[in-house]
C-alpha cells in the first residue's frame, strides 16, 4: 500500500495478527523511538504507527522532530532526520494488552542488543506500562530515566494510541517537544 490507497480490509487486518514489520534503523541515530508492538493496521501496511487515529506522526511533528507532518508510508525518511523506529515486542496484535509480560521482558533484552549494535544517542519508549514491565521499573514515570540503555539515554513518552485518552494531541506534542529539547546540543 502507498499513501492514499484504500484501507486494509477486515480479512487483511485479521491476517496481519502475529506478523512482524521491519525496523526503521540506521547506526548513530539521534533518537530511536520504541513502540510497544505493531498494531494490525501497521502489520497489514508495513508502516509503523499506521492506524488512523494513532497520534505518533502528529506528535512527532508538533514536537519539532519533523518540518511537516509525515504519513506513515514516509517512515523511511526518518533516518535522514536522525530518527528511527522499533518495537518492544515484534508481533502484531489488535491491542497492546494482548502481550504477555514475558514478551515485554524478552523484548527489552532484544532492544538492549539493538541499541548496543546501532548506538542511538537517545531511546524513547512510547508507553510507560510497557517500559515498566519490560525493564522491571514499576515506578518509572514519563520523561528522562536515570539509567542508560547500552550507553544511550532513556526517555519514556506517553503511548500515542488513540485508545490513550489521558493525553490529547496537544499534550502529546508537548511531551515530544520536551524530548526534542533534551536531545538538542546546548548552544554556546
PAZALUM-723214 format. One record per residue: residue number from 1; residue in one letter; chain; x, y, z of N, C-alpha, C in turn. Coordinates in Angstrom, 1 decimal, decimal comma, m for minus. Layout:
N
R     k   r   c      n_X      n_Y      n_Z     ca_X     ca_Y     ca_Z      c_X      c_Y      c_Z
R   NUM   A   A        X        Y        Z        X        Y        Z        X        Y        Z
...
***
This chain:
188
R     k   r   c      n_X      n_Y      n_Z     ca_X     ca_Y     ca_Z      c_X      c_Y      c_Z
R     1   X   A      0,8     m1,2      0,0      0,0      0,0      0,0      0,9      1,2      0,0
R     2   X   A      0,4      2,3     m0,6      1,0      3,6     m0,6      0,1      4,6      0,0
R     3   X   A      0,6      5,8      0,3     m0,2      6,9      0,8     m1,4      7,1     m0,2
R     4   X   A     m2,6      7,2      0,4     m3,7      7,5     m0,4     m4,4      6,2     m1,0
R     5   X   A     m3,9      5,0     m0,7     m4,6      3,8     m1,2     m5,7      3,5     m0,2
R     6   X   A     m6,5      2,5     m0,6     m7,6      2,1      0,2     m7,1      1,5      1,5
R     7   X   A     m8,0      1,4      2,5     m7,8      0,9      3,8     m7,7     m0,6      3,7
R     8   X   A     m6,9     m1,3      4,6     m6,9     m2,7      4,7     m8,3     m3,2      4,9
R     9   X   A     m8,6     m4,4      4,3     m9,9     m5,0      4,6     m9,9     m5,7      5,9
R    10   X   A    m11,1     m6,1      6,4    m11,1     m6,9      7,7    m10,3     m8,1      7,6
R    11   X   A    m10,4     m8,8      6,4     m9,6    m10,0      6,2     m8,1     m9,7      6,2
R    12   X   A     m7,7     m8,6      5,6     m6,3     m8,3      5,7     m5,8     m8,0      7,1
R    13   X   A     m6,7     m7,3      7,8     m6,3     m7,0      9,2     m6,2     m8,3     10,1
R    14   X   A     m7,2     m9,2      9,9     m7,2    m10,4     10,6     m6,0    m11,2     10,3
R    15   X   A     m5,6    m11,2      9,0     m4,4    m12,0      8,6     m3,1    m11,4      9,1
R    16   X   A     m3,1    m10,1      9,5     m1,9     m9,4     10,0     m1,5     m9,8     11,4
R    17   X   A     m2,4    m10,5     12,1     m2,1    m10,9     13,5     m0,9    m11,7     13,6
R    18   X   A      0,0    m11,4     14,5      1,3    m12,1     14,7      2,3    m11,8     13,7
R    19   X   A      2,1    m11,0     12,7      3,1    m10,6     11,7      4,1     m9,7     12,4
R    20   X   A      5,2     m9,5     11,8      6,2     m8,5     12,2      6,4     m7,5     11,1
R    21   X   A      7,0     m6,4     11,4      7,3     m5,4     10,4      8,8     m5,0     10,6
R    22   X   A      9,4     m4,6      9,5     10,9     m4,2      9,7     11,0     m2,9     10,5
R    23   X   A     12,1     m2,9     11,2     12,5     m1,7     12,0     12,9     m0,6     11,0
R    24   X   A     12,9      0,6     11,4     13,4      1,8     10,6     14,7      2,2     11,5
R    25   X   A     15,8      1,7     11,0     17,0      1,8     11,8     18,2      2,2     11,0
R    26   X   A     19,2      2,9     11,6     20,5      3,2     11,0     21,4      3,4     12,2
R    27   X   A     22,7      3,2     11,9     23,7      3,5     13,0     23,7      5,0     13,4
R    28   X   A     23,9      5,2     14,7     24,1      6,6     15,2     23,0      7,5     15,2
R    29   X   A     21,7      7,1     15,2     20,6      7,9     15,2     20,6      8,9     16,5
R    30   X   A     19,9     10,0     16,3     19,8     10,9     17,5     18,7     10,3     18,4
R    31   X   A     17,6      9,8     17,9     16,5      9,2     18,7     16,0      7,9     18,1
R    32   X   A     15,9      6,9     18,8     15,2      5,6     18,4     13,9      5,6     19,2
R    33   X   A     12,8      5,7     18,5     11,5      5,6     19,1     11,1      4,1     19,2
R    34   X   A     10,6      3,7     20,3     10,3      2,3     20,6      8,8      2,2     20,9
R    35   X   A      8,0      1,6     19,9      6,6      1,4     20,1      6,5      0,1     21,0
R    36   X   A      5,3     m0,1     21,5      5,0     m1,3     22,3      5,1     m2,5     21,4
R    37   X   A      4,2     m2,6     20,4      4,2     m3,6     19,3      3,4     m3,1     18,2
R    38   X   A      3,6     m3,7     17,0      2,8     m3,2     15,9      1,3     m3,6     16,0
R    39   X   A      0,4     m2,7     15,7     m1,0     m3,0     15,6     m1,3     m3,7     14,3
R    40   X   A     m2,5     m4,2     14,2     m2,8     m4,9     13,0     m2,8     m4,1     11,7
R    41   X   A     m3,1     m2,8     11,9     m3,1     m1,9     10,7     m1,6     m1,7     10,3
R    42   X   A     m0,7     m1,6     11,2      0,7     m1,5     10,9      1,2     m2,7     10,2
R    43   X   A      0,8     m3,9     10,8      1,3     m5,2     10,2      0,7     m5,4      8,8
R    44   X   A     m0,5     m4,9      8,5     m1,1     m5,1      7,2     m0,5     m4,1      6,2
R    45   X   A      0,0     m3,0      6,6      0,6     m2,0      5,7      2,1     m2,0      5,6
R    46   X   A      2,7     m2,5      6,7      4,2     m2,5      6,9      4,7     m1,2      7,4
R    47   X   A      3,8     m0,3      7,8      4,2      1,0      8,3      4,0      1,1      9,8
R    48   X   A      4,9      1,7     10,5      4,8      1,9     12,0      3,8      2,9     12,3
R    49   X   A      3,0      2,8     13,4      2,0      3,7     13,8      1,1      4,1     12,7
R    50   X   A      0,6      3,1     11,9     m0,1      3,4     10,7     m1,6      3,6     10,9
R    51   X   A     m2,2      3,1     12,0     m3,7      3,2     12,1     m4,1      4,6     12,2
R    52   X   A     m5,1      5,0     11,4     m5,7      6,3     11,5     m6,2      6,5     12,9
R    53   X   A     m5,9      7,6     13,5     m6,2      7,9     14,9     m5,0      7,7     15,8
R    54   X   A     m4,0      7,0     15,3     m2,7      7,0     16,1     m2,1      8,3     16,0
R    55   X   A     m1,6      8,9     17,1     m1,1     10,2     17,1      0,4     10,4     17,1
R    56   X   A      1,1      9,3     16,8      2,5      9,3     16,8      3,0     10,4     15,8
R    57   X   A      2,6     10,3     14,5      3,1     11,2     13,5      2,8     12,6     13,8
R    58   X   A      1,6     13,0     14,2      1,3     14,3     14,6      2,1     14,8     15,7
R    59   X   A      2,3     13,9     16,7      3,1     14,3     17,9      4,6     14,5     17,5
R    60   X   A      5,1     13,7     16,6      6,5     13,9     16,1      6,6     15,2     15,5
R    61   X   A      5,7     15,6     14,7      5,7     16,9     14,0      5,5     18,1     15,0
R    62   X   A      4,5     18,0     15,9      4,2     19,0     16,9      5,4     19,2     17,8
R    63   X   A      6,1     18,1     18,0      7,3     18,1     18,9      8,5     18,7     18,3
R    64   X   A      8,5     19,0     17,0      9,6     19,6     16,3     10,6     18,7     15,7
R    65   X   A     10,3     17,4     15,7     11,2     16,5     15,1     11,2     16,5     13,5
R    66   X   A     10,0     16,8     13,0      9,9     16,9     11,5      9,3     18,2     11,1
R    67   X   A      9,8     18,7      9,9      9,3     20,0      9,4      7,9     20,0      9,0
R    68   X   A      7,4     18,9      8,6      6,0     18,7      8,2      5,4     17,4      8,8
R    69   X   A      4,1     17,3      8,7      3,5     16,0      9,2      3,8     15,0      8,1
R    70   X   A      4,4     13,9      8,6      4,7     12,8      7,7      3,6     11,8      7,7
R    71   X   A      3,3     11,1      6,6      2,4     10,0      6,6      3,2      8,7      6,9
R    72   X   A      2,6      7,8      7,6      3,3      6,5      7,9      4,1      5,9      6,8
R    73   X   A      3,6      6,1      5,5      4,3      5,5      4,4      5,6      6,2      4,1
R    74   X   A      5,8      7,3      4,8      7,1      8,0      4,6      8,1      7,7      5,7
R    75   X   A      7,9      6,7      6,4      8,7      6,3      7,5     10,2      6,2      7,2
R    76   X   A     10,5      5,8      5,9     11,9      5,6      5,6     12,7      6,9      5,4
R    77   X   A     12,0      8,1      5,6     12,6      9,4      5,6     13,2      9,7      7,0
R    78   X   A     12,8      8,9      8,0     13,3      9,2      9,3     14,8      9,1      9,6
R    79   X   A     15,5      8,1      9,1     16,9      8,0      9,4     17,7      9,2      8,9
R    80   X   A     17,3      9,8      7,8     18,0     11,1      7,3     17,8     12,2      8,3
R    81   X   A     16,7     12,1      9,1     16,5     13,1     10,2     17,1     12,7     11,5
R    82   X   A     17,8     11,6     11,5     18,4     11,1     12,8     17,4     10,4     13,7
R    83   X   A     16,3      9,9     13,1     15,3      9,2     13,8     15,1      7,8     13,3
R    84   X   A     14,6      6,9     14,2     14,3      5,5     13,9     13,1      5,0     14,7
R    85   X   A     12,6      3,8     14,3     11,5      3,2     15,0     11,8      1,7     15,1
R    86   X   A     11,5      1,2     16,3     11,4     m0,3     16,5     10,3     m0,5     17,5
R    87   X   A     10,2     m1,7     18,0      9,2     m2,1     19,0      9,7     m2,9     20,1
R    88   X   A      9,0     m2,8     21,2      9,4     m3,7     22,4      9,1     m5,2     22,1
R    89   X   A      7,9     m5,4     21,5      7,6     m6,8     21,1      7,3     m6,7     19,6
R    90   X   A      7,8     m7,7     18,9      7,8     m7,7     17,4      6,4     m8,1     16,8
R    91   X   A      5,7     m9,0     17,5      4,5     m9,5     16,9      3,3     m8,5     17,0
R    92   X   A      2,6     m8,5     15,9      1,4     m7,6     15,8      0,2     m8,2     16,6
R    93   X   A     m0,6     m7,3     17,1     m1,8     m7,7     17,8     m2,8     m6,5     17,7
R    94   X   A     m4,1     m6,8     18,0     m5,1     m5,8     17,9     m4,9     m4,8     19,0
R    95   X   A     m4,4     m5,2     20,2     m4,2     m4,3     21,3     m2,9     m4,7     22,0
R    96   X   A     m2,3     m3,7     22,6     m1,0     m4,0     23,3     m1,2     m4,8     24,5
R    97   X   A     m2,4     m4,8     25,1     m2,7     m5,6     26,3     m2,8     m7,1     26,0
R    98   X   A     m2,7     m7,4     24,8     m2,7     m8,9     24,4     m1,3     m9,5     24,6
R    99   X   A     m0,3     m8,6     24,8      1,1     m9,1     25,0      1,2     m9,6     26,4
R   100   X   A      2,1    m10,6     26,6      2,4    m11,2     27,9      3,6    m10,4     28,5
R   101   X   A      3,7    m10,4     29,8      4,9     m9,8     30,4      6,2    m10,4     29,9
R   102   X   A      6,1    m11,7     29,7      7,3    m12,4     29,1      7,7    m11,8     27,8
R   103   X   A      6,8    m11,5     26,9      7,1    m10,9     25,6      7,8     m9,6     25,8
R   104   X   A      7,3     m8,8     26,8      7,9     m7,5     27,0      9,3     m7,6     27,7
R   105   X   A      9,5     m8,6     28,6     10,8     m8,8     29,1     11,8     m9,3     28,1
R   106   X   A     11,3    m10,2     27,2     12,2    m10,6     26,1     12,5     m9,5     25,2
R   107   X   A     11,5     m8,7     24,9     11,7     m7,5     24,0     12,7     m6,5     24,6
R   108   X   A     12,7     m6,3     25,9     13,7     m5,4     26,5     15,1     m5,9     26,2
R   109   X   A     15,3     m7,2     26,3     16,6     m7,8     26,0     17,0     m7,6     24,6
R   110   X   A     16,1     m7,8     23,7     16,3     m7,7     22,2     16,6     m6,2     21,9
R   111   X   A     15,8     m5,3     22,6     16,0     m3,9     22,4     17,4     m3,4     22,9
R   112   X   A     17,8     m3,9     24,0     19,1     m3,6     24,5     20,2     m4,0     23,5
R   113   X   A     20,1     m5,2     22,9     21,1     m5,6     21,9     21,0     m4,7     20,7
R   114   X   A     19,9     m4,3     20,2     19,8     m3,4     19,1     20,4     m2,0     19,4
R   115   X   A     20,2     m1,5     20,6     20,8     m0,3     21,0     22,3     m0,4     21,0
R   116   X   A     22,8     m1,5     21,6     24,3     m1,7     21,6     24,8     m1,8     20,2
R   117   X   A     24,1     m2,4     19,3     24,6     m2,5     17,9     24,5     m1,2     17,1
R   118   X   A     23,3     m0,5     17,2     23,1      0,7     16,4     23,5      2,0     17,0
R   119   X   A     23,7      2,1     18,4     24,2      3,2     19,1     23,5      4,5     18,9
R   120   X   A     22,1      4,5     19,1     21,5      5,8     19,1     21,9      6,6     20,3
R   121   X   A     21,7      7,9     20,3     22,1      8,7     21,5     20,9      8,7     22,5
R   122   X   A     19,7      8,6     22,0     18,5      8,5     22,9     17,6      7,4     22,5
R   123   X   A     17,0      6,8     23,4     16,0      5,8     23,2     14,7      6,3     23,9
R   124   X   A     13,6      6,4     23,1     12,4      6,9     23,6     11,3      5,8     23,5
R   125   X   A     10,9      5,3     24,6      9,9      4,2     24,7      8,5      4,9     24,8
R   126   X   A      7,6      4,6     23,8      6,3      5,3     23,8      5,3      4,3     24,4
R   127   X   A      5,2      4,4     25,7      4,3      3,6     26,5      4,9      3,3     27,8
R   128   X   A      4,5      3,9     28,9      5,1      3,8     30,2      4,9      2,4     30,8
R   129   X   A      3,7      1,8     30,5      3,4      0,5     31,1      4,3     m0,6     30,5
R   130   X   A      4,5     m0,5     29,2      5,4     m1,5     28,5      6,8     m1,3     29,1
R   131   X   A      7,3      0,0     29,3      8,6      0,2     29,8      8,7     m0,4     31,2
R   132   X   A      7,7     m0,1     32,1      7,7     m0,6     33,4      7,9     m2,1     33,5
R   133   X   A      7,1     m2,8     32,7      7,1     m4,2     32,7      8,4     m4,8     32,1
R   134   X   A      8,7     m4,3     30,9      9,9     m4,8     30,1     11,2     m4,6     30,8
R   135   X   A     11,3     m3,5     31,5     12,6     m3,2     32,1     12,5     m3,3     33,6
R   136   X   A     11,4     m3,8     34,1     11,2     m4,1     35,5     11,5     m2,8     36,4
R   137   X   A     10,8     m1,8     36,0     10,9     m0,5     36,6      9,5      0,0     37,0
R   138   X   A      8,9     m0,7     38,0      7,5     m0,4     38,2      7,1      1,0     38,6
R   139   X   A      8,0      1,8     39,0      7,7      3,2     39,5      8,2      4,2     38,4
R   140   X   A      8,6      3,7     37,2      9,0      4,7     36,2      7,9      5,7     35,8
R   141   X   A      8,3      6,9     35,5      7,3      7,9     35,1      7,7      8,4     33,7
R   142   X   A      6,9      9,3     33,2      7,3      9,9     31,9      8,5     10,8     32,0
R   143   X   A      9,2     10,9     30,9     10,4     11,8     30,9     11,7     11,0     30,9
R   144   X   A     12,8     11,7     31,2     14,1     11,1     31,3     14,2     10,1     32,4
R   145   X   A     14,9      9,0     32,1     15,1      7,9     33,1     16,5      8,0     33,6
R   146   X   A     16,7      7,6     34,8     18,1      7,8     35,4     19,1      6,8     34,8
R   147   X   A     18,7      5,7     34,3     19,6      4,7     33,8     19,9      4,9     32,3
R   148   X   A     21,0      4,3     31,9     21,3      4,3     30,4     20,9      2,9     29,9
R   149   X   A     20,7      2,8     28,6     20,4      1,6     27,9     21,5      1,3     26,9
R   150   X   A     22,4      0,5     27,2     23,6      0,2     26,3     24,3      1,5     25,9
R   151   X   A     24,4      2,4     26,8     25,1      3,7     26,6     24,2      4,8     26,1
R   152   X   A     22,9      4,5     25,8     22,0      5,5     25,3     21,2      6,1     26,4
R   153   X   A     20,9      7,4     26,3     20,0      8,0     27,3     18,6      7,5     27,1
R   154   X   A     17,8      7,3     28,1     16,4      6,8     28,0     15,4      7,9     28,3
R   155   X   A     14,3      7,8     27,6     13,1      8,7     27,8     11,9      7,9     27,7
R   156   X   A     10,9      8,2     28,5      9,6      7,5     28,3      8,5      8,5     27,9
R   157   X   A      7,9      8,2     26,8      6,8      9,1     26,3      5,4      8,4     26,5
R   158   X   A      4,4      9,2     26,5      3,0      8,6     26,5      2,8      7,8     25,3
R   159   X   A      1,9      6,8     25,4      1,5      6,0     24,3      0,7      6,8     23,3
R   160   X   A      1,0      6,9     22,0      0,2      7,8     21,2     m1,0      7,2     20,6
R   161   X   A     m1,4      6,0     21,0     m2,6      5,3     20,5     m3,8      6,2     20,8
R   162   X   A     m4,7      6,1     19,9     m6,0      6,8     20,1     m6,7      6,3     21,3
R   163   X   A     m6,4      5,1     21,8     m7,0      4,5     23,0     m6,5      5,2     24,3
R   164   X   A     m5,4      5,9     24,2     m4,9      6,6     25,4     m5,6      8,0     25,5
R   165   X   A     m6,7      8,0     26,2     m7,4      9,2     26,4     m6,8     10,2     27,4
R   166   X   A     m5,8      9,8     28,1     m5,2     10,7     29,1     m4,4     11,8     28,5
R   167   X   A     m4,0     11,7     27,2     m3,2     12,7     26,5     m3,9     13,1     25,2
R   168   X   A     m4,0     14,4     25,1     m4,6     15,0     23,9     m3,5     15,1     22,8
R   169   X   A     m3,9     15,4     21,6     m2,8     15,7     20,6     m1,9     16,8     21,0
R   170   X   A     m2,4     17,8     21,7     m1,6     19,0     22,1     m0,6     18,5     23,2
R   171   X   A     m1,1     17,8     24,2     m0,2     17,4     25,3      0,8     16,3     24,8
R   172   X   A      0,4     15,5     23,9      1,4     14,5     23,3      2,5     15,3     22,6
R   173   X   A      2,1     16,3     21,8      3,1     17,2     21,1      4,0     17,8     22,1
R   174   X   A      3,5     18,3     23,2      4,3     18,9     24,2      5,3     17,9     24,9
R   175   X   A      4,8     16,7     25,1      5,7     15,6     25,6      6,9     15,3     24,6
R   176   X   A      6,5     15,2     23,4      7,6     15,0     22,3      8,5     16,2     22,3
R   177   X   A      8,0     17,4     22,4      8,8     18,6     22,4      9,8     18,6     23,5
R   178   X   A      9,4     18,1     24,7     10,4     18,1     25,8     11,5     17,2     25,5
R   179   X   A     11,2     16,0     24,8     12,3     15,1     24,4     13,2     15,8     23,4
R   180   X   A     12,6     16,5     22,4     13,3     17,2     21,4     14,3     18,2     22,0
R   181   X   A     13,8     19,0     23,0     14,6     20,0     23,6     15,8     19,3     24,3
R   182   X   A     15,6     18,1     24,9     16,6     17,4     25,6     17,7     16,9     24,7
R   183   X   A     17,3     16,6     23,5     18,2     16,0     22,5     19,1     17,0     21,8
R   184   X   A     18,7     18,3     21,9     19,4     19,4     21,2     20,7     19,6     21,9
R   185   X   A     21,8     19,8     21,2     23,0     20,1     21,9     22,9     21,5     22,5
R   186   X   A     23,5     21,8     23,6     23,5     23,1     24,2     24,1     24,2     23,3
R   187   X   A     23,5     25,3     23,3     24,0     26,4     22,5     25,2     27,1     23,3
R   188   X   A     26,2     27,4     22,6     27,4     28,1     23,3     27,1     29,5     23,7
***
